[in-house]
Amino acid sequence: LGIYYLHHFVSAQKIYACGRGNMAESARSAAEVVALTNKSHPTLLYLGTASYDNRTKLQYATLNYSKLGCPIKVLDVSWKDPSESEINLAFDDVDVLLLAGGNTLFAVDRWTKLGLDSKIRTAILERDVVVAGGSAGFISLCN
C-alpha cells in the first residue's frame, strides 16, 4: 500500500509551492503557474478555505491570474456546505487549483467533511491539474 501511494504521489504532474506572504500572489508566480499548464488561459479554481473564504485574500490571490486572462472559479466551503453538483461543477474543466494559506487544520477538516480531499487528489493525480499554494495551501496537501 505504501508503494502504491508513493507511486501515485510521485506521478503528480505539477505542484507550485510557495512560502508564506505575498510570493504566491505575485505576477511572477502567476505566470509560472500558468506556464505549467501549457495553456494560454487556464481555468483556475480558488479554494480559500484556509483563509475562511476571505474576499480580500481572494482578490489579491487571483488578481494576477485575471490579468493573464484566466477564468476564475471560486468554491466557498468555510461556512457553506455546497451540494455535490456544485462541487462537481466547480472542479469541471479546471486546469489550476489555487489553495489559500491560513489555517491548515481548518481547511483539511472542512475538505474531508465535504469530500473535497478526494476531489483535490483526483484532480492532481488523475487529471493533470496544476496545484499551487503557499503556506497552509501547500501544507494541506501533505496530509
Rosetta constraint file for C-alpha pairs under 8 A:
AtomPair CA 1 CA 5 HARMONIC 6.18 0.50
AtomPair CA 2 CA 6 HARMONIC 6.01 0.50
AtomPair CA 3 CA 7 HARMONIC 5.89 0.50
AtomPair CA 4 CA 8 HARMONIC 6.34 0.50
AtomPair CA 5 CA 9 HARMONIC 6.13 0.50
AtomPair CA 6 CA 10 HARMONIC 6.02 0.50
AtomPair CA 7 CA 11 HARMONIC 6.16 0.50
AtomPair CA 8 CA 12 HARMONIC 6.61 0.50
AtomPair CA 8 CA 125 HARMONIC 6.67 0.50
AtomPair CA 9 CA 125 HARMONIC 7.31 0.50
AtomPair CA 11 CA 125 HARMONIC 6.76 0.50
AtomPair CA 12 CA 124 HARMONIC 6.08 0.50
AtomPair CA 12 CA 125 HARMONIC 5.03 0.50
AtomPair CA 12 CA 128 HARMONIC 7.36 0.50
AtomPair CA 13 CA 124 HARMONIC 7.14 0.50
AtomPair CA 13 CA 125 HARMONIC 7.12 0.50
AtomPair CA 13 CA 128 HARMONIC 5.79 0.50
AtomPair CA 13 CA 129 HARMONIC 7.54 0.50
AtomPair CA 13 CA 130 HARMONIC 7.13 0.50
AtomPair CA 14 CA 36 HARMONIC 6.93 0.50
AtomPair CA 14 CA 124 HARMONIC 7.89 0.50
AtomPair CA 14 CA 128 HARMONIC 7.43 0.50
AtomPair CA 14 CA 129 HARMONIC 7.31 0.50
AtomPair CA 14 CA 130 HARMONIC 5.01 0.50
AtomPair CA 14 CA 131 HARMONIC 6.60 0.50
AtomPair CA 15 CA 130 HARMONIC 5.82 0.50
AtomPair CA 15 CA 131 HARMONIC 4.97 0.50
AtomPair CA 15 CA 132 HARMONIC 5.89 0.50
AtomPair CA 16 CA 33 HARMONIC 6.69 0.50
AtomPair CA 16 CA 130 HARMONIC 7.47 0.50
AtomPair CA 16 CA 131 HARMONIC 6.18 0.50
AtomPair CA 16 CA 132 HARMONIC 4.54 0.50
AtomPair CA 16 CA 133 HARMONIC 6.60 0.50
AtomPair CA 17 CA 132 HARMONIC 5.80 0.50
AtomPair CA 17 CA 133 HARMONIC 5.40 0.50
AtomPair CA 17 CA 134 HARMONIC 5.75 0.50
AtomPair CA 17 CA 138 HARMONIC 5.89 0.50
AtomPair CA 18 CA 23 HARMONIC 6.45 0.50
AtomPair CA 18 CA 24 HARMONIC 5.66 0.50
AtomPair CA 18 CA 132 HARMONIC 7.79 0.50
AtomPair CA 18 CA 133 HARMONIC 6.09 0.50
AtomPair CA 18 CA 134 HARMONIC 4.29 0.50
AtomPair CA 18 CA 135 HARMONIC 6.61 0.50
AtomPair CA 18 CA 138 HARMONIC 7.45 0.50
AtomPair CA 19 CA 23 HARMONIC 6.70 0.50
AtomPair CA 19 CA 24 HARMONIC 7.37 0.50
AtomPair CA 19 CA 134 HARMONIC 5.20 0.50
AtomPair CA 19 CA 135 HARMONIC 5.37 0.50
AtomPair CA 20 CA 24 HARMONIC 7.65 0.50
AtomPair CA 20 CA 101 HARMONIC 7.37 0.50
AtomPair CA 20 CA 134 HARMONIC 5.57 0.50
AtomPair CA 20 CA 135 HARMONIC 4.77 0.50
AtomPair CA 21 CA 134 HARMONIC 7.86 0.50
AtomPair CA 22 CA 26 HARMONIC 6.39 0.50
AtomPair CA 23 CA 29 HARMONIC 6.95 0.50
AtomPair CA 23 CA 134 HARMONIC 7.77 0.50
AtomPair CA 24 CA 29 HARMONIC 5.91 0.50
AtomPair CA 24 CA 30 HARMONIC 7.54 0.50
AtomPair CA 24 CA 61 HARMONIC 7.23 0.50
AtomPair CA 24 CA 133 HARMONIC 6.60 0.50
AtomPair CA 24 CA 134 HARMONIC 5.72 0.50
AtomPair CA 25 CA 29 HARMONIC 6.77 0.50
AtomPair CA 25 CA 30 HARMONIC 7.01 0.50
AtomPair CA 25 CA 60 HARMONIC 6.39 0.50
AtomPair CA 25 CA 61 HARMONIC 4.84 0.50
AtomPair CA 25 CA 62 HARMONIC 7.23 0.50
AtomPair CA 25 CA 63 HARMONIC 7.79 0.50
AtomPair CA 25 CA 64 HARMONIC 7.19 0.50
AtomPair CA 26 CA 30 HARMONIC 6.33 0.50
AtomPair CA 26 CA 64 HARMONIC 6.96 0.50
AtomPair CA 27 CA 31 HARMONIC 6.14 0.50
AtomPair CA 27 CA 64 HARMONIC 5.35 0.50
AtomPair CA 27 CA 65 HARMONIC 7.90 0.50
AtomPair CA 28 CA 32 HARMONIC 6.17 0.50
AtomPair CA 29 CA 33 HARMONIC 6.11 0.50
AtomPair CA 30 CA 34 HARMONIC 6.13 0.50
AtomPair CA 30 CA 64 HARMONIC 6.05 0.50
AtomPair CA 30 CA 65 HARMONIC 5.79 0.50
AtomPair CA 31 CA 35 HARMONIC 6.12 0.50
AtomPair CA 31 CA 65 HARMONIC 7.73 0.50
AtomPair CA 31 CA 68 HARMONIC 7.67 0.50
AtomPair CA 32 CA 36 HARMONIC 6.37 0.50
AtomPair CA 33 CA 37 HARMONIC 6.94 0.50
AtomPair CA 33 CA 96 HARMONIC 7.88 0.50
AtomPair CA 33 CA 130 HARMONIC 7.38 0.50
AtomPair CA 33 CA 132 HARMONIC 7.18 0.50
AtomPair CA 34 CA 38 HARMONIC 7.12 0.50
AtomPair CA 34 CA 39 HARMONIC 6.98 0.50
AtomPair CA 34 CA 40 HARMONIC 7.27 0.50
AtomPair CA 34 CA 41 HARMONIC 7.50 0.50
AtomPair CA 34 CA 42 HARMONIC 6.69 0.50
AtomPair CA 34 CA 65 HARMONIC 8.00 0.50
AtomPair CA 35 CA 39 HARMONIC 7.00 0.50
AtomPair CA 35 CA 40 HARMONIC 7.79 0.50
AtomPair CA 36 CA 130 HARMONIC 6.96 0.50
AtomPair CA 37 CA 42 HARMONIC 6.88 0.50
AtomPair CA 37 CA 95 HARMONIC 6.64 0.50
AtomPair CA 37 CA 96 HARMONIC 7.54 0.50
AtomPair CA 37 CA 129 HARMONIC 7.60 0.50
AtomPair CA 37 CA 130 HARMONIC 6.48 0.50
AtomPair CA 41 CA 68 HARMONIC 7.08 0.50
AtomPair CA 41 CA 69 HARMONIC 5.61 0.50
AtomPair CA 41 CA 70 HARMONIC 4.71 0.50
AtomPair CA 41 CA 71 HARMONIC 7.21 0.50
AtomPair CA 42 CA 70 HARMONIC 5.43 0.50
AtomPair CA 42 CA 71 HARMONIC 6.93 0.50
AtomPair CA 42 CA 94 HARMONIC 7.45 0.50
AtomPair CA 42 CA 95 HARMONIC 5.48 0.50
AtomPair CA 42 CA 96 HARMONIC 6.95 0.50
AtomPair CA 43 CA 70 HARMONIC 5.59 0.50
AtomPair CA 43 CA 71 HARMONIC 4.89 0.50
AtomPair CA 43 CA 72 HARMONIC 6.08 0.50
AtomPair CA 43 CA 73 HARMONIC 7.44 0.50
AtomPair CA 43 CA 93 HARMONIC 7.04 0.50
AtomPair CA 43 CA 94 HARMONIC 5.12 0.50
AtomPair CA 43 CA 95 HARMONIC 5.24 0.50
AtomPair CA 43 CA 96 HARMONIC 6.32 0.50
AtomPair CA 44 CA 70 HARMONIC 6.70 0.50
AtomPair CA 44 CA 71 HARMONIC 6.23 0.50
AtomPair CA 44 CA 72 HARMONIC 4.97 0.50
AtomPair CA 44 CA 73 HARMONIC 5.98 0.50
AtomPair CA 44 CA 94 HARMONIC 5.84 0.50
AtomPair CA 44 CA 95 HARMONIC 5.98 0.50
AtomPair CA 44 CA 96 HARMONIC 4.59 0.50
AtomPair CA 44 CA 97 HARMONIC 5.88 0.50
AtomPair CA 44 CA 98 HARMONIC 6.90 0.50
AtomPair CA 45 CA 72 HARMONIC 6.04 0.50
AtomPair CA 45 CA 73 HARMONIC 4.63 0.50
AtomPair CA 45 CA 74 HARMONIC 5.61 0.50
AtomPair CA 45 CA 75 HARMONIC 7.22 0.50
AtomPair CA 45 CA 90 HARMONIC 7.02 0.50
AtomPair CA 45 CA 91 HARMONIC 7.17 0.50
AtomPair CA 45 CA 94 HARMONIC 6.36 0.50
AtomPair CA 45 CA 95 HARMONIC 7.93 0.50
AtomPair CA 45 CA 96 HARMONIC 6.16 0.50
AtomPair CA 45 CA 97 HARMONIC 4.96 0.50
AtomPair CA 45 CA 98 HARMONIC 6.08 0.50
AtomPair CA 46 CA 58 HARMONIC 7.64 0.50
AtomPair CA 46 CA 62 HARMONIC 7.80 0.50
AtomPair CA 46 CA 72 HARMONIC 7.22 0.50
AtomPair CA 46 CA 73 HARMONIC 6.15 0.50
AtomPair CA 46 CA 74 HARMONIC 4.89 0.50
AtomPair CA 46 CA 75 HARMONIC 6.52 0.50
AtomPair CA 46 CA 97 HARMONIC 6.08 0.50
AtomPair CA 46 CA 98 HARMONIC 4.80 0.50
AtomPair CA 46 CA 99 HARMONIC 6.15 0.50
AtomPair CA 46 CA 100 HARMONIC 7.49 0.50
AtomPair CA 47 CA 53 HARMONIC 7.61 0.50
AtomPair CA 47 CA 74 HARMONIC 6.39 0.50
AtomPair CA 47 CA 75 HARMONIC 5.74 0.50
AtomPair CA 47 CA 76 HARMONIC 6.79 0.50
AtomPair CA 47 CA 97 HARMONIC 7.37 0.50
AtomPair CA 47 CA 98 HARMONIC 6.20 0.50
AtomPair CA 47 CA 99 HARMONIC 5.07 0.50
AtomPair CA 47 CA 100 HARMONIC 6.20 0.50
AtomPair CA 48 CA 52 HARMONIC 6.28 0.50
AtomPair CA 48 CA 53 HARMONIC 4.54 0.50
AtomPair CA 48 CA 54 HARMONIC 6.90 0.50
AtomPair CA 48 CA 57 HARMONIC 7.91 0.50
AtomPair CA 48 CA 58 HARMONIC 6.85 0.50
AtomPair CA 48 CA 75 HARMONIC 7.67 0.50
AtomPair CA 48 CA 76 HARMONIC 6.82 0.50
AtomPair CA 48 CA 99 HARMONIC 6.24 0.50
AtomPair CA 48 CA 100 HARMONIC 4.81 0.50
AtomPair CA 48 CA 101 HARMONIC 7.66 0.50
AtomPair CA 49 CA 53 HARMONIC 5.22 0.50
AtomPair CA 49 CA 76 HARMONIC 6.83 0.50
AtomPair CA 49 CA 77 HARMONIC 6.24 0.50
AtomPair CA 49 CA 78 HARMONIC 5.27 0.50
AtomPair CA 49 CA 99 HARMONIC 7.92 0.50
AtomPair CA 49 CA 100 HARMONIC 6.85 0.50
AtomPair CA 49 CA 106 HARMONIC 7.54 0.50
AtomPair CA 49 CA 107 HARMONIC 5.14 0.50
AtomPair CA 49 CA 110 HARMONIC 7.75 0.50
AtomPair CA 50 CA 99 HARMONIC 7.90 0.50
AtomPair CA 50 CA 100 HARMONIC 5.84 0.50
AtomPair CA 50 CA 101 HARMONIC 5.66 0.50
AtomPair CA 50 CA 102 HARMONIC 4.52 0.50
AtomPair CA 50 CA 103 HARMONIC 4.58 0.50
AtomPair CA 50 CA 104 HARMONIC 5.71 0.50
AtomPair CA 50 CA 105 HARMONIC 7.94 0.50
AtomPair CA 50 CA 106 HARMONIC 6.23 0.50
AtomPair CA 50 CA 107 HARMONIC 4.66 0.50
AtomPair CA 50 CA 136 HARMONIC 6.81 0.50
AtomPair CA 50 CA 137 HARMONIC 7.13 0.50
AtomPair CA 51 CA 57 HARMONIC 7.49 0.50
AtomPair CA 51 CA 100 HARMONIC 6.30 0.50
AtomPair CA 51 CA 101 HARMONIC 6.20 0.50
AtomPair CA 51 CA 102 HARMONIC 4.74 0.50
AtomPair CA 51 CA 103 HARMONIC 6.40 0.50
AtomPair CA 52 CA 78 HARMONIC 5.35 0.50
AtomPair CA 52 CA 79 HARMONIC 7.85 0.50
AtomPair CA 53 CA 57 HARMONIC 7.88 0.50
AtomPair CA 53 CA 58 HARMONIC 7.35 0.50
AtomPair CA 53 CA 76 HARMONIC 5.90 0.50
AtomPair CA 53 CA 77 HARMONIC 7.44 0.50
AtomPair CA 53 CA 78 HARMONIC 6.15 0.50
AtomPair CA 54 CA 58 HARMONIC 6.32 0.50
AtomPair CA 55 CA 59 HARMONIC 6.24 0.50
AtomPair CA 56 CA 60 HARMONIC 6.40 0.50
AtomPair CA 57 CA 61 HARMONIC 5.88 0.50
AtomPair CA 58 CA 62 HARMONIC 6.06 0.50
AtomPair CA 59 CA 63 HARMONIC 5.75 0.50
AtomPair CA 60 CA 64 HARMONIC 7.98 0.50
AtomPair CA 61 CA 100 HARMONIC 7.79 0.50
AtomPair CA 62 CA 66 HARMONIC 6.19 0.50
AtomPair CA 62 CA 72 HARMONIC 7.49 0.50
AtomPair CA 63 CA 67 HARMONIC 6.34 0.50
AtomPair CA 64 CA 68 HARMONIC 6.33 0.50
AtomPair CA 65 CA 69 HARMONIC 6.55 0.50
AtomPair CA 65 CA 70 HARMONIC 5.46 0.50
AtomPair CA 65 CA 72 HARMONIC 7.93 0.50
AtomPair CA 66 CA 70 HARMONIC 5.19 0.50
AtomPair CA 66 CA 71 HARMONIC 6.82 0.50
AtomPair CA 66 CA 72 HARMONIC 7.19 0.50
AtomPair CA 73 CA 90 HARMONIC 6.62 0.50
AtomPair CA 74 CA 90 HARMONIC 7.29 0.50
AtomPair CA 75 CA 87 HARMONIC 7.54 0.50
AtomPair CA 75 CA 90 HARMONIC 6.50 0.50
AtomPair CA 76 CA 80 HARMONIC 6.77 0.50
AtomPair CA 77 CA 81 HARMONIC 5.97 0.50
AtomPair CA 77 CA 82 HARMONIC 6.85 0.50
AtomPair CA 77 CA 110 HARMONIC 7.22 0.50
AtomPair CA 78 CA 107 HARMONIC 7.73 0.50
AtomPair CA 78 CA 110 HARMONIC 6.91 0.50
AtomPair CA 81 CA 114 HARMONIC 7.15 0.50
AtomPair CA 82 CA 86 HARMONIC 5.86 0.50
AtomPair CA 82 CA 87 HARMONIC 6.44 0.50
AtomPair CA 83 CA 87 HARMONIC 6.33 0.50
AtomPair CA 84 CA 88 HARMONIC 6.09 0.50
AtomPair CA 85 CA 89 HARMONIC 6.00 0.50
AtomPair CA 86 CA 90 HARMONIC 6.16 0.50
AtomPair CA 87 CA 91 HARMONIC 6.39 0.50
AtomPair CA 87 CA 116 HARMONIC 7.96 0.50
AtomPair CA 88 CA 92 HARMONIC 6.06 0.50
AtomPair CA 90 CA 94 HARMONIC 7.75 0.50
AtomPair CA 91 CA 119 HARMONIC 7.70 0.50
AtomPair CA 91 CA 123 HARMONIC 7.88 0.50
AtomPair CA 94 CA 129 HARMONIC 6.96 0.50
AtomPair CA 95 CA 128 HARMONIC 7.72 0.50
AtomPair CA 95 CA 129 HARMONIC 4.89 0.50
AtomPair CA 95 CA 130 HARMONIC 6.19 0.50
AtomPair CA 96 CA 129 HARMONIC 5.50 0.50
AtomPair CA 96 CA 130 HARMONIC 4.70 0.50
AtomPair CA 96 CA 131 HARMONIC 5.64 0.50
AtomPair CA 96 CA 132 HARMONIC 7.22 0.50
AtomPair CA 97 CA 129 HARMONIC 7.00 0.50
AtomPair CA 97 CA 130 HARMONIC 6.26 0.50
AtomPair CA 97 CA 131 HARMONIC 4.69 0.50
AtomPair CA 97 CA 132 HARMONIC 6.10 0.50
AtomPair CA 98 CA 131 HARMONIC 6.07 0.50
AtomPair CA 98 CA 132 HARMONIC 4.87 0.50
AtomPair CA 98 CA 133 HARMONIC 5.65 0.50
AtomPair CA 98 CA 137 HARMONIC 7.77 0.50
AtomPair CA 99 CA 131 HARMONIC 7.57 0.50
AtomPair CA 99 CA 132 HARMONIC 6.20 0.50
AtomPair CA 99 CA 133 HARMONIC 4.72 0.50
AtomPair CA 99 CA 134 HARMONIC 7.32 0.50
AtomPair CA 99 CA 137 HARMONIC 4.49 0.50
AtomPair CA 99 CA 138 HARMONIC 7.16 0.50
AtomPair CA 100 CA 133 HARMONIC 6.03 0.50
AtomPair CA 100 CA 134 HARMONIC 6.69 0.50
AtomPair CA 100 CA 135 HARMONIC 7.98 0.50
AtomPair CA 100 CA 136 HARMONIC 6.90 0.50
AtomPair CA 100 CA 137 HARMONIC 4.83 0.50
AtomPair CA 101 CA 133 HARMONIC 6.90 0.50
AtomPair CA 101 CA 134 HARMONIC 5.52 0.50
AtomPair CA 101 CA 135 HARMONIC 5.11 0.50
AtomPair CA 101 CA 136 HARMONIC 4.28 0.50
AtomPair CA 101 CA 137 HARMONIC 4.57 0.50
AtomPair CA 101 CA 138 HARMONIC 7.69 0.50
AtomPair CA 102 CA 135 HARMONIC 7.18 0.50
AtomPair CA 102 CA 136 HARMONIC 5.33 0.50
AtomPair CA 102 CA 137 HARMONIC 7.34 0.50
AtomPair CA 103 CA 107 HARMONIC 6.35 0.50
AtomPair CA 103 CA 136 HARMONIC 6.25 0.50
AtomPair CA 104 CA 108 HARMONIC 6.13 0.50
AtomPair CA 104 CA 136 HARMONIC 4.82 0.50
AtomPair CA 104 CA 137 HARMONIC 7.14 0.50
AtomPair CA 104 CA 139 HARMONIC 6.84 0.50
AtomPair CA 104 CA 140 HARMONIC 5.68 0.50
AtomPair CA 105 CA 109 HARMONIC 6.00 0.50
AtomPair CA 105 CA 140 HARMONIC 7.78 0.50
AtomPair CA 106 CA 110 HARMONIC 6.20 0.50
AtomPair CA 107 CA 111 HARMONIC 6.07 0.50
AtomPair CA 107 CA 140 HARMONIC 7.38 0.50
AtomPair CA 108 CA 112 HARMONIC 5.98 0.50
AtomPair CA 108 CA 117 HARMONIC 7.45 0.50
AtomPair CA 108 CA 140 HARMONIC 6.17 0.50
AtomPair CA 109 CA 113 HARMONIC 6.13 0.50
AtomPair CA 110 CA 114 HARMONIC 6.16 0.50
AtomPair CA 111 CA 115 HARMONIC 5.81 0.50
AtomPair CA 111 CA 116 HARMONIC 4.54 0.50
AtomPair CA 111 CA 117 HARMONIC 5.20 0.50
AtomPair CA 112 CA 116 HARMONIC 6.08 0.50
AtomPair CA 112 CA 117 HARMONIC 5.35 0.50
AtomPair CA 112 CA 118 HARMONIC 7.94 0.50
AtomPair CA 115 CA 119 HARMONIC 6.81 0.50
AtomPair CA 116 CA 120 HARMONIC 5.99 0.50
AtomPair CA 117 CA 121 HARMONIC 6.18 0.50
AtomPair CA 118 CA 122 HARMONIC 6.00 0.50
AtomPair CA 119 CA 123 HARMONIC 6.10 0.50
AtomPair CA 120 CA 124 HARMONIC 6.25 0.50
AtomPair CA 121 CA 125 HARMONIC 5.94 0.50
AtomPair CA 121 CA 126 HARMONIC 7.93 0.50
AtomPair CA 122 CA 126 HARMONIC 5.22 0.50
AtomPair CA 122 CA 127 HARMONIC 6.68 0.50
AtomPair CA 123 CA 127 HARMONIC 4.87 0.50
AtomPair CA 123 CA 128 HARMONIC 6.56 0.50
AtomPair CA 123 CA 129 HARMONIC 5.49 0.50
AtomPair CA 124 CA 128 HARMONIC 5.52 0.50
AtomPair CA 124 CA 129 HARMONIC 4.97 0.50
AtomPair CA 124 CA 130 HARMONIC 6.63 0.50
AtomPair CA 124 CA 131 HARMONIC 6.80 0.50
AtomPair CA 125 CA 129 HARMONIC 7.75 0.50
AtomPair CA 132 CA 137 HARMONIC 7.55 0.50
AtomPair CA 132 CA 138 HARMONIC 7.19 0.50
AtomPair CA 133 CA 137 HARMONIC 4.39 0.50
AtomPair CA 133 CA 138 HARMONIC 4.87 0.50
AtomPair CA 134 CA 138 HARMONIC 5.36 0.50
AtomPair CA 134 CA 139 HARMONIC 7.95 0.50
AtomPair CA 135 CA 139 HARMONIC 6.16 0.50
AtomPair CA 136 CA 140 HARMONIC 5.78 0.50
AtomPair CA 137 CA 141 HARMONIC 7.34 0.50
AtomPair CA 138 CA 142 HARMONIC 7.32 0.50
AtomPair CA 139 CA 143 HARMONIC 7.63 0.50
